[in-house]
Amino acid sequence: MKKYIFIIISFFLGFCLGLVVDSLPKWFNFSDALCLDGTQPDKNGCCEGELYTDMGDLGFNCCPEVGGDCFPPIK
């Protein structure tokens, strides 16, 4: 019997945690994201020193001017 109560409580806690995680974007406005230096991204969503790059099947990404990893634009 204790095992079933534990399963029910675990399910309930997981459900509640899922609701909280799902609501985070509504509580915090992630659309106002900034670059690491605290500035606003450009019209394409790239930070200073990044180029808006067409990567074919991967879509458009922001890539550093001199080597490094590319990332999706900041929205």
C-alpha positions as CSV (number, residue, x, y, z in Angstrom):
1,M,0.0,0.0,0.0
2,K,2.9,2.4,0.8
3,K,4.3,1.8,-2.7
4,Y,1.1,3.0,-4.3
5,I,0.8,6.1,-2.2
6,F,4.5,6.9,-3.1
7,I,3.7,6.5,-6.8
8,I,0.6,8.7,-6.6
9,I,2.5,11.4,-4.7
10,S,5.4,11.2,-7.1
11,F,3.0,11.6,-10.1
12,F,1.3,14.6,-8.5
13,L,4.7,16.3,-7.7
14,G,5.9,15.6,-11.3
15,F,2.7,17.0,-12.7
16,C,3.0,20.2,-10.6
17,L,6.6,20.6,-11.6
18,G,5.7,20.3,-15.2
19,L,3.1,23.0,-14.8
20,V,5.6,25.3,-13.3
21,V,8.2,24.7,-16.0
22,D,5.6,25.2,-18.7
23,S,4.6,28.6,-17.1
24,L,8.2,30.0,-16.9
25,P,8.1,31.7,-20.3
26,K,4.9,33.5,-19.2
27,W,6.4,34.7,-15.9
28,F,9.7,35.9,-17.4
29,N,9.7,37.7,-20.7
30,F,12.4,35.8,-22.6
31,S,11.8,37.8,-25.7
32,D,13.9,40.7,-24.2
33,A,17.0,38.6,-24.2
34,L,20.3,40.5,-24.3
35,C,23.8,39.7,-25.6
36,L,26.4,38.6,-23.1
37,D,27.8,42.2,-23.1
38,G,24.3,43.5,-22.1
39,T,23.4,45.1,-25.4
40,Q,20.4,44.4,-27.6
41,P,20.9,42.0,-30.6
42,D,20.7,43.5,-34.1
43,K,17.6,43.2,-36.3
44,N,18.6,39.6,-37.2
45,G,19.1,38.6,-33.6
46,C,22.9,38.5,-33.7
47,C,25.3,40.2,-31.3
48,E,28.2,42.4,-32.1
49,G,31.0,40.4,-33.8
50,E,28.5,37.8,-35.2
51,L,27.4,37.4,-38.8
52,Y,23.9,36.3,-39.7
53,T,24.7,33.1,-41.7
54,D,22.6,30.8,-44.0
55,M,23.6,27.3,-43.0
56,G,21.4,25.5,-45.5
57,D,19.3,22.8,-43.9
58,L,20.2,24.2,-40.4
59,G,18.6,27.5,-41.3
60,F,20.0,30.9,-40.3
61,N,22.3,31.2,-37.4
62,C,24.6,33.8,-35.8
63,C,28.3,32.8,-36.3
64,P,31.4,34.6,-34.9
65,E,33.3,36.5,-37.5
66,V,36.5,34.6,-36.6
67,G,35.9,30.8,-36.0
68,G,33.8,29.3,-33.3
69,D,30.3,27.8,-32.8
70,C,27.2,29.2,-34.4
71,F,24.0,29.7,-32.4
72,P,20.3,30.4,-33.3
73,P,19.5,34.1,-33.3
74,I,18.2,35.8,-30.1
75,K,14.5,36.5,-30.5
